[in-house]
Amino acid sequence: MYNIYAHYVNNKPVYIGKGKGKRHLDKRSYDDHISIVLYNNITEEKALELETWLINLIGLKNLRNKVIRGAWRLKNSGFKHVDKRFKSS
């Protein structure tokens, strides 16, 4: 199972990620951050969906994320993963 986490610097989100276990505690190039798990114990599909939604909500230009890893679109009865990476506008 996966979790979604955010890294905050000066009370602002600077990174949104997905991972397992204690991935949110991995060392980053910025040491002055606080790591908070936002969602835990979720499927990878749900994790990718939430990660994409949060990055789009905050705006890629406002984060240290380079790309959005999971791009989702609604199709028929559920979500379908789009393989290609893209940057939000």
Secondary structure, 3 states (H helix, E strand, C coil): CEEEEEEEECCEEEEEEEECCCHHHCCCCCCCCEEEEEEEEECHHHHHHHHHHHHHHHCHHHCCCCCECCEEEEECCEEEEECCCECCC
